[in-house]
Amino acid sequence: MRVHFLFVACLLMFQLSAAAQETEDDNISIVKSIRSFRFVKGTVDNPVVIKEEHSRMFTCNKYRTDVPVVELFNIIETIDEVDIRVDGSKRHGIVPAYEYYNRDGIFYSDEQVCYFTLPVSKIGNKSEVTLKKTIKDPRYFTNIFFTEGYAINEQEIKLYVPAWVSLDIKEYHFGKYNIRKSVSQESGETVYTFLMNNIPKFKQESSAPGLTYYAPHILVLCKSAQPKDVPYTYFKTVKEQYEWYQSLVKTIGDDEKIVKEKAEEIVKGISNDEEKVKKIFQWVQDNIRYIAFENGIAGFKPEKAQEVLRKKYGDCKGMANLLTVMLRSIKLDARRCWIGTKHIAYDYSTPSLSVDNHMICAWMKDGKPVYLDATEKYIGFGEIAERIQGRQTLIENGNQYLLEKVPVASYLQNTSTEKRKLVIEGNNLRGHITHVWKGENKEWLLNALTDIKQDKQENALKQFLAEGESGFEISNLKITNLADYNNDLKIEYDVLWKNAVSVFDKDAYLSIDNRVNFKDFKIDTDKRTLPYWLQFKNNLVFEIELVLPSDKVVSELPEKINIKQPGYSFYAAYTNEAGKINYRSEIIINNAEIVPENFSQWNKDIKQLTDFYDQQLVLTSKK
């Protein structure tokens, strides 16, 4: 996934700061932050550049500490100078480290990181860092966030825009904050000033929307510039954005001959177009390792298809480009698609590089796109991941473009079904169980198994299926479609569930649902302020047929629950038939977002579901 540089740098700083704050609490704060951005005339290669200067003064409020400072940079955004002062002095011996950013031993294109530790020697003392940077292309000058991982007592942000630059500034989420904006003229430049006080620290919450949904920030939309005689057009509309993307695509240098050879090998003997697409799609999923992101110019220009094929890894653009070129090489109409995942609040009504952070492929079937995202390793043909559902996508169409919306899938796409047929044998339950996983439930399970060493996968799978029950003994395990993502994953097995039945005198007590989906899944309303994003829409179906011993009858069954809310529903019920008990539960999540105003109702419903799970079946001997 490509993530825009300014956003990533900001997020990484937030994450490091937030991690420190888990132990630091409110010990560290920024006394003053002064940040300026100035458009200046550059060189022939970079005619317009932005000079950034950012000074932050840190203090500690309770005890001495060290502040982690990290800054990302690359060939587009360079670090020109780092000035460090501890208690006002430059004599501190701190030397910033500069390294290429890597993950799992893979270096991510031109991405580099500058980092060091800044000491604050005692309460009330101040240490200061000033960074000077150059952004070599206005297209990459996108969003400026006003929050950091520490509280900011006082902050000033200025943009100096000369008359020969045309831009717009969009403001987001100013409402809760004391932000004062002014516009003035100084020496032929328009100066945009944002002043603010007492900005609280960035609060990171798990399973939450991205920063652009709630953090105060501005989006800088550079339209055009004429530093000298030659005018330069950036993104006035999405048309210019698409044209720039296309200019990068045209210079990739794909070798279709090499790619075609592999594509023809994969589809050998297949005549149906859709089957060819399925085969190549899964081949890319299986054989190309997905790496998380690349930045700089590589954050927008896909890697050569033959290079991704050779290296056997690529980011989203490299994988999408390879898939597109492979399909085209065998005369199928495939298109590159730029798209922003749901993590981003913007869409293409705002022409900016911050709008999209991902690339996929579309196969045009009867003039309509079938979306193929090979970074979703185990998702099937025609299935769509939650993160791109409903999102605008910019699709290649020659010199023009198509602007479409990815369909929103039903919760039924992700159905997980478990069916058990059990009998009671003394204190044990014995029977046969069948599981079927679809969509993102299937993908989730296969991803989890992939992360485990192959020789330990079967044992890990059995532990997962047992759901923590030590006496849940599995035998005759059979797995279907483990390597065919276009069909449902199916697992069957026999089970001996030891000591599942507790007998006291004439009564027997048992709980037959050890899956207890969403039990105790409450949201901490004292700590959480942001919406909670579940991984995906969901449909969890659980059915049990329990055959009773001839000498037992049902004494007590839990009362059924049937909770229906606009975004979800919980159903669970037991029915008593002649000689057996039938149990069915179904959890439906048809909206993966739980907003704060619904937290209280959600918790109330989860408690009711949990109370149901905590009840036992009671059987008694026939008289």
C-alpha positions, 0 to 999 in steps of 0.5 A: 500500500502506498502511503503519502509521505507527509502523512506517514511521517506524521503518523510514525511520529504519533505512534512513537510518541504515543508509545512513550506516553503509555509510561510517560503519561503527561510528563512530556509536553511541547512548550512551543511549536513554530512551523513554516512553509515557503514556496521558492523558485528552484532549479530546472529539474525542480522549478518550484520547491517548498522550504519547511522549518519546524522548531519544537521546544520540549519540557518535562513536567514530572521527572527527567526523561528522553524524547524519541525524535524521528523524521522520514525523508526521501528523494522528494522530501529531503532533510537539509539541517537538524539543529539540537539544543539541550538547555539552550546549548549545542554542546550535547554530543547528540548525533542524529542517525540516518538509515534506510527504512526497512522491514523484514530485511527489505529496503523500501525504495528511497525511504530513509529515517532520521532519528535520535533521542532528545534528553530533558534533564529535569523538570522545567528544563527545555530542549529544542529541535529545529528541522529544515527540509525541502519538498521538491515537488508541490504535488507532494505537499499535501496535508499538515496536521496540527496535533502531535504525540504530546500536548502543545501549549502554543503553536504557530503554523505559517504558509508563505505563498508568492503571487506566482503560485495558485493554491487552495487550502481546505480546513478539517476538524477545527471545531473542537480546537482553539485555532485562529486563522488569519491571512495577510500580505507581506512583501508580495506574498500571501501569508496564511497563519494558524495560531493555536493554544492548548492542543491536546496530545494525539490520542491513538485508539485501536480499531479507529478511523484514520487521522483524516477523519478527526485530527485538526489539519489542513489540506494544501491543494497546489493548482499551478505555478509560474516561477519564471516564464514557463507555467506549471500545472499541478492538480486543478482537477482530477483530470490533471491528477490522472494525467500525471499518474498516466505520465508515470505509467508510461515510463514504467518500462514493462516488458510484456514479452517476459510477462506473457510467457509466464501468463500463458504458462499459467492459463495453459489449457484454459479457454474461458476468459473468466477462468483465465482471470481467476487463475492469474489472479490467484497465481499473483496472490500465491507467488508475489509477496506483498510489502507494505509501502514505498514512498518518494516517487516510487510511492506513485510509480509502479515497479516494472512488471518483469521486476516484480515477477523476478523478485517475487515481491512488490507493493500494491502498485507493483502487484496491480501493475503485474496483474494488469500486464499479465492479463493484457498480455493474453488479450484481456482488458485489464486496467490499473485503478487508483483508490483510497482505502476507507482509512482516508476521509477524502475522495477525488472531489479533492484532487490531491495525492492524499486522496488515494493510498492504494492500487488495484486491477480491474478486469473489464467484463462486458464493460463493467469492472471486476475488481482484483486486489492481489494484496488481499492474499486469500480473498476470492475472485469477485469478493471485495475487502471491507477496506475498499468497499464503497470507495471511489476509484480512478480507472484507466481509460486511455487519455480519459478516465473512469471514476467509479465506486467499488460495490459495497458487499453484503455481510453474507459475503463473509459468512462463517457457518459451524454445524455440530451433531453431538450425542451425550456419552456419560460426562462427554460429548461426541460427534461430528463438526463441519465449518465453512468460511467465506470471504474475509472470515476465510481470509482471516483464518488463512492469514493466521495459519500462514503466520505459523510454521508449517509443521505446527499449523495442524496443532494451531488449527486444532487449538483454534477449533477447540476454542480454549477447551483442553478436553476438546479432542479432534480426530479425522481432520479434513480440510477442503479448498485450503489452496483454492480461494475462489471457493469456500474453505471447509473443515470437518472433523470428529470430536470427543469433548471430555468432561463437557457434562457435569452431573450432580445427583439426577441432574446434568449441566452442560454448555454446548457453545464454546464459540460464544461469538462476541462474548464480553465484547464491550467498548470502554466508554470511559476511555474511548472517544473515537468510532470503533471499526470492526474488521469487516461486516460479518455473519456468524452462524452456529447450529448444534443438534444434541441427541439426548440419552434415553433416560434424560429430559430437558429440565431448563433451557436458556430463554432465547434472545433476539436483538435487532439494531440498525447496524447489527443483530444478535440471535440465539435460541434453544428448542426442545424436540423429541429426544434432542435439543436444537441450538442456533445462534447468528451474529450479523454485523451489517455495518462495521462501524460503531459510532460513540453515540451507539456505544451504550446500546452496544454494551447493553446488547453485548451484556444481554448476549453474554448473559445468555452464553453464561446460562447452562442447559439442565437435564434431569433423569426421567421419573 
